[in-house]
Amino acid sequence: MRLSEIVPLIELEPLVVIDEPNFQVETVCGCDLMSDVLAFSQEKTMLLTGLTNPHVVRTCEMTDIKFIIFVRGKRPPQDTLDLARERGINLYLSPLSMFECCGRLYQAGLGSETMRRID
C-alpha cells in the first residue's frame, strides 16, 4: 500500500518527511516494546507506537524501519524530530489509537510483521 493511501486512512499529520508519498509500505508493526521491535527486521515496514523518545528512532534505524507513526496524538520532543531527520526516518502523527490504526490498515490489506521466535 502506498504511503499516499495510508495518510488519509489513519489521518496522518506529517512531522518529518524524507520519502516520497509513493513509497510502498508492505507490513505494519504496532508495538511499544522496542525489544519486540528488534525481533522484526523486514524492509518496507511501518511502526505504530505510543512512545515518542529518541530510542524509538534508534531502534528503527537498527531494523531498517523507515516510517514511525505516533498514535493517540502524542507529539515527540524536538530531539526525536532532529534525530529522525538526521537518520532519514519519516515521522507521522495519528490522532487515532493504536488499535484503530491497526484495524484500519489491516482492513485495507496491510499485513503484520512475521514474528521470529526469540528464546
N, C-alpha and C positions, 0 to 999 in steps of 0.2 A: 504494500500500500504506500502510496506517495505521501510525503510529509504534507503537501498541499491539501490532501484529502483529510489528514488527521487533524490539522489546525481547527477547522470548524467543528469537527466531530466531537472533540473534547474541549472546545472553547479555549484554545491556547493563546496566551499572550507571549510574544517573543521577548526574551531578556538578553540573550547573546545568540546571534545568528551567524553561523560560519558556513554551513552548507546550503545549497540551493533547495527551493521548495519541491523540486522533482526527485530529491533523494528518496530512494526506495527503502522503507523500513520493512523487515521481514518478521521479526518477533518482538515480543514485549516481556519485560521482567518487572513485576510490581513487588517491591521489597524495601524494607527499612533496615535490614541487617546487611551491612556491607560485606561481612564474611560470607553470607549466602550469595551475594552478587559475584564474588570472586569465583564461585562454582560455575558461573556462566561465562563463556568466552566467545560466543558467536558474534560475527560481524553483523552489521545492519540491525542491531537490537536497540530498543528504546527502553530506558529505565524510568519507571514511575516511582517516586519516593516522597516521603514527608520530611526527610532530612535535608537540611539546607547548608550544612557546613562544608568547608573545602575538602574534607575527607571523601565526600561523595564524588567530587571531580577526580581526585587522585585514584580512587577505585575504578572509575570508568575509564580513565586513561590506561590503567593496567589491563583492562579486559577489552579494550578497543570498542567500548560503547561510546557512540558519538552524540547521543541525544539523552538529556535528562529532563524529565517533566516533574516539576514540583507540584504536588497535589494540595488540595484544600486551601488554595490561595496563599500558601506560605512563600514569602519573599526571602530569597537568600541574602546574606550580608554581602557587602561590597567585595570582601576578599574572595568569596566564592565566585562572584562575577568576574573579577580580574583574573583569577586562576583559570577559569573556563576559557576566557578569551586567549590567554597565553598558551593553553594546551589544545586549542582547536576543538572544543566541545560545545555543542549547542545547548542552550538552556531555555526552557519554556515554563510557563506557569499556567496551571489549570485551576479554576475555582471549584472544580468537582472533587469528590472524594476518590480515593484510590479504587475503591470498589466500583464506583460509577464509571471511572475512566476505563478500567479493565473490562467491564461488561460491554461498554460501547465498542471498544476496539475488537474484542472477541466476536461480537455480533457482526462487525464489519468485515471479519475474515482474517484478522491477525491472530497468529498462534502464539503460544507461550514458549519460553526457552525450554530446551531439553535438559532435564536435570541429570547431573552426573553424580553417582554415589560417592560420598566422601566418608571414609572410615576413620 
